[in-house]
């Protein structure tokens, strides 16, 4: 191969053993793409390749990574919107024939065990140091340890009592990232010696919570991926997708009531639509 296929918001360069994806950094490109800049995807990291019709006169070349091959996608755990999926290349429909050629080339390059989870990360994680501002504190990762420093304006009393937190990578077993685009978004560090009964994220000193403008995807997801990669690199043979937890545990009724009251405040302030309020309220009540 060795050719280039330019699409909307990204360009794929096809090499003998990998695909180099260079993301557009223009104002219309998803912020996650701008943060990632470029990524090299070895053929052995791919599970499958598809080409399908897109929206408004486009086609989509989609390379699906193997579970465990890419710490970014393992951390995302299926929560990314299609428009922010770094493995989707959107092309004008007139390039369909050319895209089909490259799709066939990639399929021929897939490894024999493409349907199996990867035994190790094959795609590089975003490099440390990384940091972002959450609603209740600032998270920082220097490659060796994660630090949470609480904000007095947002941190719960439980977190203030616990004080600022530092977590060596060796003490962690994984990461739980819940997208900031949902009501209860957060990043939780999973500790090797935890008793399995983690508190709610807003009360757990091993978590930071997101909010409107806090912990956006393009900052918190690369952070989660870098921590996950560091944990996997020095923390034994655990499969990454087993170490990433997405679904929250059953909620405390008092916590649900408090969240519904907060949701009502957002609704009355005009920050949440009627439909969003009704849908989220039903979702919260279903967790009881």
ZIDASUL-V522433 format. One record per run of one state. SS is the DSSP state (alpha for helix, beta for strand, coil for the rest). FROM is the first residue (numbers start at 0). TO is the last residue. If there is no record, write none. Layout:
ss=[SS | SS]
from=[FROM | FROM]
to=[TO | TO]
//
This chain:
ss=[coil | beta | coil | beta | coil | beta | coil | beta | coil | alpha | coil | beta | alpha | beta | coil | beta | coil | beta | alpha | coil | alpha | coil | beta | alpha | coil | beta | coil | beta | coil | beta | coil | beta | coil | alpha | coil | beta | alpha | beta | coil | beta | coil | beta | coil | beta | coil | beta | coil | alpha | coil | alpha | coil | alpha | coil | alpha | coil]
from=[0 | 3 | 6 | 7 | 8 | 9 | 14 | 17 | 23 | 30 | 36 | 37 | 42 | 45 | 53 | 57 | 65 | 69 | 70 | 76 | 81 | 84 | 87 | 92 | 109 | 122 | 123 | 129 | 133 | 136 | 141 | 144 | 150 | 156 | 162 | 164 | 168 | 171 | 178 | 185 | 191 | 206 | 209 | 210 | 211 | 213 | 214 | 216 | 234 | 239 | 243 | 252 | 268 | 273 | 286]
to=[2 | 5 | 6 | 7 | 8 | 13 | 16 | 22 | 29 | 35 | 36 | 41 | 44 | 52 | 56 | 64 | 68 | 69 | 75 | 80 | 83 | 86 | 91 | 108 | 121 | 122 | 128 | 132 | 135 | 140 | 143 | 149 | 155 | 161 | 163 | 167 | 170 | 177 | 184 | 190 | 205 | 208 | 209 | 210 | 212 | 213 | 215 | 233 | 238 | 242 | 251 | 267 | 272 | 285 | 287]
//
